[in-house]
Amino acid sequence: MPKIFNVSAACILDEHYMVNIDERLTAIKELVDSGKYFTINRARQYGKTTTLLALEKCLQERYYVVFLDFQMFGMGEFENENIFALSFARSFLQELRRNKGVCTAEYAGAIERLSHVVEEERPNFRLKRLFEYLSDICCVSDKKIVLMIDEVDSAKNNQVFLDFLAQLRAYYIRRGMQPTFQSVILAGVYDVKNLKRKFRTEDERIINSPWNIAADFKIDMSLPQEGILEMLKEYEADYHTGMKVQEMAQLIYDYTSGYPFLVSRLCKFMDEDLSINSAWTYQGFHEAVRMILSEKNTLFESLMGKLMNYPELDDMLQTLLFTGKSIAYNPDEPAVDVALMFGLIREKNGNIVVANRIFEMRLYNRYLSTAEIQGQKIYKASLEDKNLFIIGGHLNMKRILEKFVEHFDDLCHDSDESFVEEVGRK
């Protein structure tokens, strides 16, 4: 079965063309070995689940790894403390039994005791009892236990999840006296430390404290240009397209800044949707760019939904793209913090910039397709003159500027400074 470029769910090494992430896994394993609790919060389709699956295999020789996915917990599982504690215990036990292999009788007995307690105390089982038995299991286990939870966003609005975090925090603080997990890794888009963005309660202490034990996670999750190059070399060895591998890797990185979904999506278009003779060429690449900008996909739909839900984010991006003003990188500024969390911007020389060229082009398309802009005379004039500006496949910049000055002065000379600055740029 030949490999493909994957843009849905996690990537599997034997089935998909992938950038090597061994260096990333080594860095994360160092955090685990040192007993850190941390969150991998990155934007949608940024390789979080792929990383966790690979990390699970990487850790299995030294640890028992319990890998849960809160997306598999329905809303009913978070209805109250009792239901959540029961659901978590059953999922936890299922994972332990799947991964325990050959173990001591004491460890196996602790697992079975939790199983019996869950059934015997079913109506009254609570988080306190859950963690008492989890601590017992950690105490007698012949390997230390690492807990990984993917899609923690599924629980972000629930008080019971905050209580769960508070228990993890309490056991972490007392880990010298009460055995607990070697490491806890939570993965999702939202930073768990910023739950107050989505949750309101009169007790601010509960909001601010449950996950303040988390270590900073500074590991780069983007795909480096060198990694893209090695992936393309593997593909070229399989298909012998004649592509200029170095140049193609450079182009892909320049337009995506290593955003995993965008890298795979462009490659998938060139592999599956373009003529084999032109796919992996400069022209083929730009056709793939046109295709990704024209499609509706889950990533773009999610990002555009964020602009509707966070008006301050929408305003900031328009200011960044159209006013020419520099915006300082300040993660304490709510709009900047949200944009970083959703992967829309990055820091460059102390200022913010749009995260990659694909996002920038998609945002321009969004803002320039509004009725307000399309109703302007200068917009209509630009469409009429459009064919004058491309000669031999290249933009004639001198001609563009000449026609811009001609139309702008003719149509907008009596407009105020605000119009010139905001609409003129568009």
Secondary structure, DSSP 8 states (H G I E B T S, - for coil): ---B---SS---TTTB-----HHHHHHHHHHHHTT-EEEEE--TTSSHHHHHHHHHHHHTTTSEEEEEEGGGS-GGGGSSHHHHHHHHHHHHHHHHHHH--S--HHHHHHHHHHHHHHHHTGGG--HHHHHHHHHHHHHH-SS-EEEEEE-GGGGTT-HHHHHHHHHHHHHHHTTTTS---SEEEEEESS-GGGGGGT---S-HHHHHSTTTT-B------S--HHHHHHHHHHHHHHH-----HHHHHHHHHHHHTT-HHHHHHHHHHHHHTS-TTTTTSHHHHHHHHHHHHHS--HHHHHHHHHHHH-HHHHHHHHHHHHS----B--TTSHHHHHHHHTTSEEEETTEEEES-HHHHHHHHHHHHTSHHHHTSHHHHHHHHTGGGSEETTEE-HHHHHHHHHHHHHHHHTTS-HHHHHHHHH-
